[in-house]
Amino acid sequence: MGPDLSARAVDARELMDEPDADERMLGLTYDRFRLVNALVSRPGGVYRRDIRARARRGRIRILDVGAGGGDLCRDLARRLRRDGLAADITALDADERAIRWAAAHDDGAGIGYRCALADELVGEGAQFDVVLSNHVLHHLSAAELSQLLHDTRTLVGESGVVVHHDIARAGAAYALFRAATAPFARTVLAGTFIREDGLISIRRSYTREELAAAAPEGWSVRARAPFRLELRWEPGDARP
Ligand SMILES: C[S@@+](CC[C@H](N)C(=O)[O-])C[C@H]1O[C@@H](n2cnc3c(N)ncnc32)[C@H](O)[C@@H]1O
């Protein structure tokens, strides 16, 4: 039997968030995020929906908040290059260990790396056309979530788009993740925090209704397969 998922496990802490987390395991975890994201986050969707058409109008500025190992940024850089489009991509993370690892694995993608919270960028008057995050919302306290939504909304001014993606908490998501990762626990996921933290992440995540209740007016929440939530802000005239 799985854990009780009727409420968010806000007190459960992910191992990778611990300041003394093993650096080798952390590095391997950032590396393997690429596989997990290719399977569950599927950045092609956000690229086609929110980035490609904007980039066709000219060079765009993209910010990935809580970029971790930076694989989402590298994936987007690859897609833009393939389509002959140009962007300045910034990978932002509050954890210096993540930014250090991501910068060391840029692989020629040409991404800018920054260790900071989004409010620092707001203070500097920075602006972006597209602000994204993936698997970050569930890490935050209620006050941090509210600050992040305020900051990311401010960073796109009146014409950009903000798209936060995360897991949707559900018993089936937990059971599926546990079963699907079990065969890989001693191979591709060995020496990483992915299996244990993934299960904690699902317990910490929001349901669609909870996220909609936590978000201020002007934001919309959509459920996407498989067990995903998209929280977005876009200018009034671009809303469906
Ligand atoms: C589970 S990882 C996800 C990494 C990456 N987005 C991905 O999908 O692979 C969450 C990341 O968010 C970062 N993070 C958590 N709270 C943050 C905040 N308030 N501002 C910036 N980064 C944050 C953590 O340091 C961590 O690297």
The ligand as an SDF file (V2000), in Angstrom:
LIG
                    3D

 27 29  0  0  0  0  0  0  0  0999 V2000
   14.0040   18.8670   -8.8400 C   0  0  0  0  0  0  0  0  0  0  0  0
   15.1130   20.0890   -9.3390 S   0  0  0  0  0  0  0  0  0  0  0  0
   14.5380   20.3690  -11.0010 C   0  0  0  0  0  0  0  0  0  0  0  0
   15.6400   20.7880  -11.9060 C   0  0  0  0  0  0  0  0  0  0  0  0
   15.2510   21.0330  -13.3510 C   0  0  0  0  0  0  0  0  0  0  0  0
   14.3000   22.1090  -13.4740 N   0  0  0  0  0  0  0  0  0  0  0  0
   14.7280   19.7910  -14.0060 C   0  0  0  0  0  0  0  0  0  0  0  0
   13.5460   19.7450  -14.3560 O   0  0  0  0  0  0  0  0  0  0  0  0
   15.5010   18.8360  -14.1630 O   0  0  0  0  0  0  0  0  0  0  0  0
   14.5630   21.5720   -8.5050 C   0  0  0  0  0  0  0  0  0  0  0  0
   15.5740   22.6950   -8.5820 C   0  0  0  0  0  0  0  0  0  0  0  0
   14.9290   23.9020   -8.1610 O   0  0  0  0  0  0  0  0  0  0  0  0
   15.8620   24.6490   -7.4240 C   0  0  0  0  0  0  0  0  0  0  0  0
   15.0980   25.6000   -6.6080 N   0  0  0  0  0  0  0  0  0  0  0  0
   14.2730   25.3290   -5.5690 C   0  0  0  0  0  0  0  0  0  0  0  0
   13.7190   26.4710   -5.1090 N   0  0  0  0  0  0  0  0  0  0  0  0
   14.1870   27.4750   -5.8900 C   0  0  0  0  0  0  0  0  0  0  0  0
   13.9720   28.8930   -5.9300 C   0  0  0  0  0  0  0  0  0  0  0  0
   13.1580   29.4900   -5.0700 N   0  0  0  0  0  0  0  0  0  0  0  0
   14.6120   29.6150   -6.8620 N   0  0  0  0  0  0  0  0  0  0  0  0
   15.4420   29.0220   -7.7300 C   0  0  0  0  0  0  0  0  0  0  0  0
   15.6970   27.6890   -7.7410 N   0  0  0  0  0  0  0  0  0  0  0  0
   15.0690   26.9320   -6.8430 C   0  0  0  0  0  0  0  0  0  0  0  0
   16.6430   23.6240   -6.6330 C   0  0  0  0  0  0  0  0  0  0  0  0
   17.8970   24.1340   -6.2140 O   0  0  0  0  0  0  0  0  0  0  0  0
   16.7730   22.5000   -7.6670 C   0  0  0  0  0  0  0  0  0  0  0  0
   17.9570   22.6040   -8.4090 O   0  0  0  0  0  0  0  0  0  0  0  0
  1  2  1  0
  2  3  1  0
  2 10  1  0
  3  4  1  0
  4  5  1  0
  5  6  1  0
  5  7  1  0
  7  8  2  0
  7  9  1  0
 10 11  1  0
 11 12  1  0
 11 26  1  0
 12 13  1  0
 13 14  1  0
 13 24  1  0
 14 15  1  0
 14 23  1  0
 15 16  2  0
 16 17  1  0
 17 18  1  0
 17 23  2  0
 18 19  1  0
 18 20  2  0
 20 21  1  0
 21 22  2  0
 22 23  1  0
 24 25  1  0
 24 26  1  0
 26 27  1  0
M  CHG  2   2   1   9  -1
M  END
$$$$
